[in-house]
Amino acid sequence: MTISRYRWVIVAAGGLLGCVAIGGMFSLPVFLQPIARDTGWSVTGVSSAMTIGFLAMACTSMIWGTLSDRFGPLPVVLSGSVMLAASLGLASLATSLAAFQFIFGLMVGVSCAAIFAPMMATVTGWFDTHRSLAVSLVSAGMGMAPMTMAPFAAWLVSQHDWRTSMQLVALVVALIMIPVSLLVRRAPALAHAASVPSDDPAQAEMTLGQALRSPQFVILLLTNFFCCATHSGPIIHTVSYAISCGIPLVAAVTIYSLEGFAGLGGRIAFGLLGDRFGAKRVLVLGLLAQAFGALGYVFVRELAAFYAVAALFGFIYAGTMPLYAALARENFPLRMMGTVIGGTAMAGSLGMAMGPLAGGLIYDTFASYTWLYVGSWIMGLGAFFIALTFRPVPKLSPAPVPA
């Protein structure tokens, strides 16, 4: 198979790996109540495994990314796939809350981190054209998790106890992810040439230390942190907010589903726009729109209004996320993409970890979610203004030819 065709195999593999990995981690909300009923562990204690998972992803994203730069993506994503299946299986056997939090939170979070940054970095290396679209399609695959793995987990737990159901999820993870990870290949530019590709703006002279100290890298981290902090609260708490407005639970859950479905279209649309108009320009405008999308929830009370805001908000926030990888590839050498994208994933995971806690504290304090959405709007404006300061890494002038 030619390189031009195989690059789409890499995209498909990345999307499928991400879908199953994220789906495995996000099966916890489905199992939450059955676990609590069966074990007597508190809902707060069980759900805190998700926060631990986000923090674990944050702490290990750069490590996995650096390993993928050094050894290639295949051993990294293969290790993550095996570890994820084993972690889910072991979590189903946990006999104490602390053991469950350690296994499902820490180990599953570490496993998922081995998939996201390495695959995003790998895909950017396979594409010189249609790069934004390619990473957006991988991200869209990850976004399919709530519509595929979550319903599958719900069906399992309706037929079996939570332990058996989680073991079956672990089996599906192993059967899908381990074979698919074997399809992953290092980008040809790195596999067959020692030199940095000619389209690399930073050229070979940029060291990893220089890249990590550069203002461009710092701005990417800060922007991604504020961006994820903007939408994490609304993602986690909007169903609860809708219920507090008098909307029945079943209808409130459909708001979240619509938001996720709209996000699939957003990823593809923003990818096409990024290829057409430039990743930075589309990202900046998307961040501004995301801020006001979050604020829009303050003014809705009826189901139809929730649907409208959720569709717009999901379309925008999901669309902005893949553009960070495209922007990183435009400004840093391919040979360090895993580390750079791992850094942005670290910042994003920290931002995502803020939402569940901040939303709960705000609601407990004010008996209202208004300040959650106002706070998200402020964080969104922060992401917008930080992104405005991004300037491309200067291209190095060629050395003068001796007379």
C-alpha positions as CSV (number, residue, x, y, z in Angstrom):
1,M,0.0,0.0,0.0
2,T,1.4,3.4,-0.9
3,I,2.2,6.0,1.7
4,S,-0.6,8.3,0.4
5,R,-3.1,5.5,1.1
6,Y,-1.6,4.1,4.3
7,R,-1.8,7.5,6.0
8,W,-5.6,7.1,6.1
9,V,-5.1,3.7,7.7
10,I,-3.2,5.6,10.4
11,V,-6.1,8.0,10.8
12,A,-8.6,5.1,11.1
13,A,-6.4,3.3,13.6
14,G,-6.1,6.5,15.7
15,G,-9.8,7.1,15.7
16,L,-10.7,3.6,16.6
17,L,-8.0,3.3,19.3
18,G,-9.1,6.6,20.8
19,C,-12.8,5.7,20.7
20,V,-12.3,2.4,22.6
21,A,-9.8,3.8,25.0
22,I,-11.9,6.9,26.0
23,G,-14.9,4.7,26.0
24,G,-13.3,2.3,28.5
25,M,-12.5,5.2,30.8
26,F,-15.9,6.9,30.4
27,S,-17.7,3.6,31.2
28,L,-17.4,4.6,34.8
29,P,-20.4,7.0,34.8
30,V,-22.4,4.1,33.5
31,F,-21.2,1.7,36.2
32,L,-21.3,4.4,38.9
33,Q,-24.7,3.6,40.5
34,P,-24.4,-0.2,40.2
35,I,-21.0,-0.1,41.8
36,A,-22.2,2.1,44.7
37,R,-25.2,-0.2,45.3
38,D,-23.3,-3.4,45.3
39,T,-20.3,-2.3,47.3
40,G,-21.7,0.4,49.6
41,W,-18.9,2.7,48.5
42,S,-20.0,6.4,48.3
43,V,-20.9,7.8,44.9
44,T,-18.4,10.6,45.5
45,G,-15.7,8.1,46.3
46,V,-16.3,6.0,43.1
47,S,-16.7,9.0,40.8
48,S,-13.5,10.6,42.2
49,A,-11.7,7.9,40.2
50,M,-12.5,10.0,37.1
51,T,-10.7,13.0,38.6
52,I,-7.8,10.8,39.5
53,G,-7.8,9.5,35.9
54,F,-7.6,13.1,34.5
55,L,-4.8,13.9,36.8
56,A,-3.0,10.7,35.8
57,M,-3.4,11.6,32.1
58,A,-2.0,15.0,32.8
59,C,1.1,13.7,34.6
60,T,2.0,11.1,32.0
61,S,1.0,12.6,28.6
62,M,4.4,14.2,28.1
63,I,6.2,11.0,29.2
64,W,4.3,8.8,26.7
65,G,4.8,11.4,24.0
66,T,8.5,11.6,24.6
67,L,8.7,7.8,24.5
68,S,6.8,7.7,21.2
69,D,9.4,10.2,19.8
70,R,12.2,8.0,20.9
71,F,11.0,4.5,20.2
72,G,8.1,5.1,17.8
73,P,4.4,5.1,18.4
74,L,3.8,1.3,18.0
75,P,5.3,0.1,21.3
76,V,3.7,3.0,23.1
77,V,0.2,2.5,21.9
78,L,0.5,-1.3,22.2
79,S,1.7,-1.0,25.8
80,G,-1.2,1.4,26.5
81,S,-3.7,-1.0,25.0
82,V,-2.5,-4.0,27.0
83,M,-2.3,-1.9,30.2
84,L,-5.9,-0.5,29.7
85,A,-7.4,-4.0,29.2
86,A,-5.5,-5.3,32.2
87,S,-6.5,-2.3,34.4
88,L,-10.2,-2.6,33.6
89,G,-10.0,-6.3,34.4
90,L,-8.2,-5.7,37.7
91,A,-10.6,-2.9,38.6
92,S,-13.5,-5.3,38.4
93,L,-11.9,-7.4,41.1
94,A,-11.2,-4.5,43.5
95,T,-12.5,-5.3,47.0
96,S,-11.9,-1.8,48.5
97,L,-12.6,1.7,47.4
98,A,-8.9,2.7,47.7
99,A,-7.9,-0.2,45.4
100,F,-10.6,0.7,42.9
101,Q,-9.5,4.4,42.8
102,F,-5.9,3.4,42.3
103,I,-6.6,0.8,39.6
104,F,-9.4,2.5,37.7
105,G,-8.3,6.1,38.3
106,L,-4.5,5.9,38.1
107,M,-3.9,2.9,35.9
108,V,-6.7,3.6,33.4
109,G,-5.8,7.3,33.2
110,V,-2.1,6.4,32.5
111,S,-3.2,3.9,29.9
112,C,-5.4,6.4,28.0
113,A,-2.6,8.9,28.0
114,A,-0.5,6.4,26.0
115,I,-3.1,6.7,23.1
116,F,-4.0,10.4,22.7
117,A,-0.8,12.3,22.3
118,P,1.3,9.6,20.5
119,M,-1.5,9.1,17.9
120,M,-2.1,12.8,17.4
121,A,1.6,13.3,16.9
122,T,1.9,10.3,14.6
123,V,-1.0,11.5,12.4
124,T,0.5,15.0,12.0
125,G,3.7,13.4,10.7
126,W,1.9,11.5,8.0
127,F,0.2,14.5,6.5
128,D,1.7,17.5,4.7
129,T,-1.7,18.4,3.2
130,H,-5.2,18.0,4.9
131,R,-3.4,17.9,8.2
132,S,-6.1,19.7,10.2
133,L,-8.7,17.4,8.7
134,A,-6.7,14.3,9.6
135,V,-6.2,15.1,13.3
136,S,-9.9,16.2,13.4
137,L,-11.0,12.8,12.1
138,V,-8.9,11.1,14.8
139,S,-10.5,13.3,17.4
140,A,-13.9,12.6,15.9
141,G,-13.2,8.9,16.5
142,M,-12.5,9.6,20.1
143,G,-15.7,11.6,20.2
144,M,-17.7,8.6,19.2
145,A,-17.0,6.9,22.6
146,P,-20.2,8.3,24.3
147,M,-22.3,7.0,21.4
148,T,-20.7,3.6,21.1
149,M,-18.9,2.3,24.2
150,A,-21.1,4.0,26.7
151,P,-24.4,2.4,25.4
152,F,-22.5,-0.9,25.1
153,A,-21.5,-0.7,28.8
154,A,-25.1,0.3,29.7
155,W,-26.5,-2.8,27.9
156,L,-23.9,-5.0,29.6
157,V,-24.8,-3.8,33.1
158,S,-28.5,-4.3,32.4
159,Q,-27.7,-8.0,31.7
160,H,-24.9,-8.7,34.2
161,D,-23.5,-7.4,37.5
162,W,-21.0,-4.5,37.2
163,R,-18.0,-6.7,37.8
164,T,-18.8,-9.1,34.9
165,S,-19.8,-6.1,32.7
166,M,-16.4,-4.4,33.3
167,Q,-14.6,-7.7,32.6
168,L,-16.4,-7.9,29.3
169,V,-15.5,-4.3,28.5
170,A,-11.9,-5.2,29.2
171,L,-12.2,-8.1,26.8
172,V,-13.5,-5.9,24.1
173,V,-10.8,-3.4,24.7
174,A,-8.1,-6.1,24.3
175,L,-9.7,-7.7,21.2
176,I,-10.0,-4.4,19.4
177,M,-7.1,-2.2,20.6
178,I,-4.2,-4.7,20.6
179,P,-4.6,-5.8,16.9
180,V,-5.3,-2.3,15.8
181,S,-2.2,-0.9,17.6
182,L,-0.1,-3.2,15.4
183,L,-1.1,-1.1,12.4
184,V,0.5,2.0,13.7
185,R,3.7,3.1,12.0
186,R,6.1,5.9,12.5
187,A,5.8,8.7,10.0
188,P,7.9,8.0,6.9
189,A,9.8,11.3,7.3
190,L,11.2,9.9,10.6
191,A,11.4,6.3,9.7
192,H,13.4,6.7,6.5
193,A,15.4,9.9,7.0
194,A,17.6,11.3,9.7
195,S,17.1,14.8,8.6
196,V,14.2,17.0,9.6
197,P,11.6,17.4,6.8
198,S,12.0,20.4,4.7
199,D,8.6,21.9,5.7
200,D,9.8,22.1,9.3
201,P,9.8,25.8,10.2
202,A,12.1,25.4,13.1
203,Q,14.7,23.2,11.1
204,A,17.1,20.8,12.7
205,E,18.8,23.4,14.9
206,M,15.9,23.6,17.4
207,T,16.5,21.4,20.4
208,L,13.9,19.9,22.7
209,G,14.9,22.2,25.5
210,Q,14.5,25.2,23.3
211,A,11.1,24.1,22.2
212,L,9.8,23.5,25.7
213,R,11.1,27.0,26.8
214,S,9.7,28.8,23.8
215,P,6.9,31.3,24.2
216,Q,5.0,29.3,21.5
217,F,4.9,26.2,23.6
218,V,4.0,28.0,26.8
219,I,1.1,29.8,25.0
220,L,-0.1,26.5,23.6
221,L,-0.2,25.0,27.1
222,L,-1.9,28.0,28.7
223,T,-4.5,28.3,25.9
224,N,-5.3,24.6,26.1
225,F,-5.6,24.7,29.9
226,F,-8.1,27.7,29.8
227,C,-9.9,26.2,26.8
228,C,-10.5,22.8,28.6
229,A,-11.4,24.6,31.9
230,T,-14.0,26.5,29.9
231,H,-15.9,23.5,28.7
232,S,-15.2,20.9,31.4
233,G,-17.7,22.3,33.8
234,P,-20.5,22.7,31.3
235,I,-19.9,19.1,30.0
236,I,-20.1,17.5,33.4
237,H,-22.8,19.6,35.0
238,T,-25.3,20.6,32.3
239,V,-27.5,17.5,32.8
240,S,-27.7,18.3,36.5
241,Y,-28.4,22.0,35.7
242,A,-31.2,21.0,33.3
243,I,-32.8,18.7,36.0
244,S,-32.6,21.7,38.4
245,C,-34.6,23.6,35.8
246,G,-37.4,21.0,36.0
247,I,-36.5,19.0,33.0
248,P,-36.9,15.2,33.5
249,L,-33.8,13.1,33.7
250,V,-34.3,11.1,30.5
251,A,-34.8,14.3,28.5
252,A,-31.8,16.0,30.3
253,V,-29.5,13.2,29.2
254,T,-30.4,13.8,25.6
255,I,-29.0,17.3,25.9
256,Y,-25.6,15.7,26.6
257,S,-26.0,13.3,23.7
258,L,-26.9,16.1,21.3
259,E,-23.9,18.1,22.4
260,G,-21.6,15.1,21.7
261,F,-23.2,14.4,18.3
262,A,-22.8,18.1,17.3
263,G,-19.2,17.8,18.3
264,L,-18.6,15.2,15.6
265,G,-19.6,17.7,12.9
266,G,-17.6,20.4,14.7
267,R,-14.4,18.4,14.5
268,I,-14.7,17.8,10.8
269,A,-15.9,21.3,10.0
270,F,-13.1,23.0,12.0
271,G,-10.5,20.6,10.4
272,L,-11.6,21.7,6.9
273,L,-11.6,25.3,8.0
274,G,-8.2,25.0,9.5
275,D,-6.8,23.6,6.3
276,R,-8.4,26.4,4.3
277,F,-7.8,29.4,6.5
278,G,-5.0,28.3,8.9
279,A,-5.2,26.5,12.3
280,K,-4.4,29.6,14.4
281,R,-7.0,31.8,12.8
282,V,-9.8,29.2,13.2
283,L,-8.7,28.3,16.7
284,V,-8.8,31.9,17.9
285,L,-12.3,32.6,16.5
286,G,-13.5,29.2,17.9
287,L,-12.2,30.1,21.4
288,L,-14.1,33.3,21.3
289,A,-17.3,31.6,20.2
290,Q,-16.8,28.9,22.8
291,A,-16.7,31.5,25.6
292,F,-20.1,32.9,24.6
293,G,-21.5,29.5,24.0
294,A,-20.8,28.6,27.6
295,L,-22.4,31.8,28.8
296,G,-25.5,31.0,26.7
297,Y,-26.5,28.3,29.2
298,V,-27.2,31.0,31.8
299,F,-30.2,32.2,29.8
300,V,-31.9,28.9,29.1
301,R,-34.5,27.1,31.1
302,E,-36.6,25.1,28.5
303,L,-35.6,21.9,26.8
304,A,-35.7,23.4,23.3
305,A,-33.3,26.2,24.4
306,F,-31.0,23.7,26.0
307,Y,-30.9,21.8,22.7
308,A,-30.0,24.9,20.8
309,V,-27.2,26.0,23.1
310,A,-25.9,22.4,23.5
311,A,-25.7,21.9,19.7
312,L,-23.8,25.1,19.2
313,F,-21.5,24.7,22.2
314,G,-20.7,21.1,21.4
315,F,-20.0,21.9,17.7
316,I,-17.6,24.7,18.8
317,Y,-15.6,23.2,21.7
318,A,-15.1,19.9,20.0
319,G,-14.0,21.6,16.8
320,T,-11.3,23.6,18.5
321,M,-9.5,20.7,20.2
322,P,-7.8,19.0,17.2
323,L,-6.4,22.3,16.0
324,Y,-3.8,22.4,18.8
325,A,-2.0,19.4,17.2
326,A,-2.1,21.0,13.8
327,L,-0.7,24.3,15.2
328,A,2.0,22.4,17.0
329,R,3.1,20.6,13.9
330,E,3.3,23.9,12.0
331,N,5.7,25.3,14.5
332,F,7.9,22.5,15.9
333,P,10.0,19.8,14.4
334,L,8.3,16.5,13.7
335,R,10.9,14.5,15.7
336,M,9.5,16.1,19.0
337,M,5.8,16.1,18.2
338,G,5.0,13.5,20.8
339,T,6.5,15.6,23.6
340,V,5.0,18.8,22.4
341,I,1.5,17.4,21.9
342,G,1.9,15.5,25.1
343,G,2.5,18.8,26.8
344,T,-0.7,20.3,25.4
345,A,-2.6,17.1,26.5
346,M,-1.2,17.5,30.0
347,A,-2.5,21.1,30.2
348,G,-5.8,20.1,28.8
349,S,-6.3,17.3,31.3
350,L,-5.6,19.6,34.1
351,G,-8.2,22.0,32.8
352,M,-10.7,19.1,32.4
353,A,-10.0,18.1,36.0
354,M,-11.2,21.5,37.2
355,G,-14.8,21.2,35.9
356,P,-16.3,18.5,38.2
357,L,-14.9,20.0,41.4
358,A,-15.5,23.6,40.5
359,G,-19.1,23.0,39.4
360,G,-19.9,21.0,42.6
361,L,-18.4,23.7,44.9
362,I,-20.3,26.5,43.1
363,Y,-23.6,24.7,43.3
364,D,-23.1,23.7,46.9
365,T,-22.3,27.3,47.8
366,F,-24.9,29.2,45.7
367,A,-27.5,26.5,45.1
368,S,-27.3,27.6,41.4
369,Y,-25.1,26.9,38.4
370,T,-25.1,30.5,37.1
371,W,-21.6,31.3,38.4
372,L,-20.3,28.1,36.8
373,Y,-21.2,29.3,33.4
374,V,-20.1,32.8,34.1
375,G,-16.8,31.5,35.3
376,S,-16.6,29.3,32.1
377,W,-17.2,32.4,30.0
378,I,-14.3,34.2,31.8
379,M,-12.0,31.2,31.3
380,G,-13.0,31.1,27.7
381,L,-12.2,34.8,27.2
382,G,-8.8,34.1,28.8
383,A,-8.1,31.3,26.3
384,F,-9.1,33.7,23.5
385,F,-6.8,36.5,24.6
386,I,-3.9,34.1,25.3
387,A,-4.2,32.5,21.8
388,L,-4.2,36.0,20.2
389,T,-0.6,36.4,21.5
390,F,0.6,33.3,19.6
391,R,3.2,34.1,16.9
392,P,4.7,31.4,14.6
393,V,8.2,30.1,15.4
394,P,10.5,32.3,13.2
395,K,12.0,30.4,10.3
396,L,15.7,30.2,10.4
397,S,17.5,32.1,7.6
398,P,19.7,29.9,5.5
399,A,23.4,30.3,6.1
400,P,25.1,32.8,3.6
401,V,27.0,31.2,0.8
402,P,30.7,32.1,0.9
403,A,31.8,34.4,-1.9
